[in-house]
Each structure stands twice: as structure tokens, then as C-alpha cells.
Amino acid sequence: MHLRLLILLTLLLTWVPPALSTESDPPTVRFLAQDSDDQRFDYPGALLQLALQKSGTEFDLVPNTSRIQQQRAMLEVSRGGQLNVMWTMTSDERENLLRPIRIPIYRGLIGLRIPLVRADNEDLLADITAMDELRALRAGQGHGWPDTTILQANELPVVAGSDYRQLFPMLNAGRFDYFPRSVLEIWAEADTHAADNIIVSPHLALRYPAAVYFFVAPDDDALAEALETGLNRAIADGSFQALFESWYGDAIARADLGNRVILELDNPLLPAATPLDREELWFQP
């Protein structure tokens, strides 16, 4: 059995929930579930389940399968609407709107970006060794994404699309030149769009400090405390690391970072409270 499936099955089979309250039903936690063709939701959903299991507090975890854009999702979480929790890259603006659980769920690797390019333009980035050279090309990103602001703050031209799914045909159509994606998500995306003249560039990577957190409503103390407790317990007992490696160990190795030019970018959106001093939270090459 694949290690990833084995770990998830073990979580489900070995979890013994706390005794049910006789006074009321456990509080509901609503989160965006996996879309049928979008695997980006799988790992955060599994980590969310692990954290709640480790917290020692019972919650009723309920998936929401609606298609909700990121800005709408933040509004729903902030007011306890269709969602109680979401995961997204942190920024001062988002930490002012929502309550962050300051444990980076991707161990900082969301800020290690590898470009998708058109297959007929595979060597587009072969001779890029400096930021000034990259500024001659156009990156693709989504409207409202923190990554868009980060690239623009580093004076990289960006063409923004309104919907994640449309960015791939926009790349294929030449609306922009490259589409930087996290090392953790790019391989599945490349496989999905292999028939669409899209491949992973073998030549370049971008890196900036970044963290994706779970966020809850500002006044949701119970859920925030449960998530923080559960995540810290999972870090301490190794189950966080095991889950992460089961999902992403192969992707990290496949990136072949030793043979890529890595350009360092500043992240002006990184809040001052980011726990960069907790080394156990971050991927160490």
C-alpha cells in the first residue's frame, strides 16, 4: 500500500474520539473539500483532520464542496458562514481579517517556486541567471494572490487571471511566458496539463520566505486553540513530518534543486510575527 494512503488509513482506524458530551453536539468545522480534479485540497484536509484528532477536543468535521474563490472564502470564515477554517498564504492584511494558526502547514516550501512553461519553449529560462534578465518575461498568477504582489514587489511583470483553471490555457495561448508554481504542487499540475503543451521548466527556481497557515474567525478561540495544540503535538510526535513526507517527499526530490539556478526574492507581505526562529517548523534542505 502507498505510504500516503497507509498513513491516512492509520489515522482513521486508530483515532479514538473523546467521549461525547451529553449536553450538546460537538461544534461543526466546515472546510473546503477536495474538488474532483484539484488535488491541492487533499494534504491540508488530511493535516486538518490530524490536528483535530491530536487536539483531544471533539469537532464535527464537515466538508464543503462548493467552488468558493479565495476572497469570498476569507469573508465566510471571518463571519462564521459557509466555512469555519481555511488555509492560505499569510500576509498582514489576512492576519488582520482572520486569526492565524502560526504553524506553516507546508513547512515554508510554498515559497519555493518552479516555472511551468510551454513545451515548445522548454529552454526559455535556460540562460536566466539574474533578476534583471527575468524581468524581460511575463509571469502568470491569479488576481488577489499574495504571490502576485510578491512578484510585482520584486519588479517582475505579472499577468493576472481571474480563475486558477484559466491560467493554464492562458499560458498555452502565450498570454504570459511562465507560471511559477510551488515545488509541492507543480508536478500534479504538469501531469494534468501534459496534453496542453505545458511542462515543468528544468532550469530555474524562485524562492521567497512564505507561510501557509490555517485561519479561523478572530473570535473562534476554541477552534484556534485546538488547531494550535493539535499541530504542535503532531510536530512533537513526528506524525506531522510523516504526513508531509508521504505527500511531498518525492516532489522535493524530483525538483533536482542542485541543478537549478535559484533566484532569491523579497516578500514584503511576510508579517513580523512569522515564527522564523522555530527551526522545526521549516523545511531544511
Order of alpha helices (4+ residues) and beta strands (2+ residues): alpha-beta-alpha-beta-alpha-beta-alpha-beta-beta-alpha-beta-alpha-beta-alpha-beta-alpha-beta-beta-beta-alpha-alpha-beta
